[in-house]
Amino acid sequence: MNRWWSKLALMGLLVTATGCKREGVFFQALNPSQGRASGGEEVRLRGSGFKTLGNLEIRIGGRPATNVGIADDETIVLTTPDARDADQGHPLDMFILTSEGRSFRLRDSFTYRRAPGDPNAPNSELQRRM
């Protein structure tokens, strides 16, 4: 599967490249689906029906993203927060909260890469591939 078509989950339903539609909102892909532990990277959530969401708050692993906005009906843009040490190296849930009280949970949708020099980080290219 193409990396760009990351697996997302919405309210317990697995979302793959074909996506998932709930309440008129379709979540399809997150690009990129992983980033550096220091945060500050732009991420785009692709799908449809986003204009109906209004103002958004997005959290990755419980930490609030910044610069959250709806670019168009098919794209939400955000900047990743920095990761807690415990959050590095494994998939985290993304929570999308609207000003109207709607909420969506994208399970295991984003992973922070371990920082270089981390004793738990892979120490060779071969280990990174495994």
Secondary structure, 3 states (H helix, E strand, C coil): CCCCCCCEEECCEEECCCCEEECCEEEEEEECCEEECCCCCEEEEEEECHHHHCCEEEEECCEECEEEEEEECCEEEEECCCCCHHHECCEEEEEEEECCCCEEEEEEEEEEECCCCCCCCCCCHHHHHC
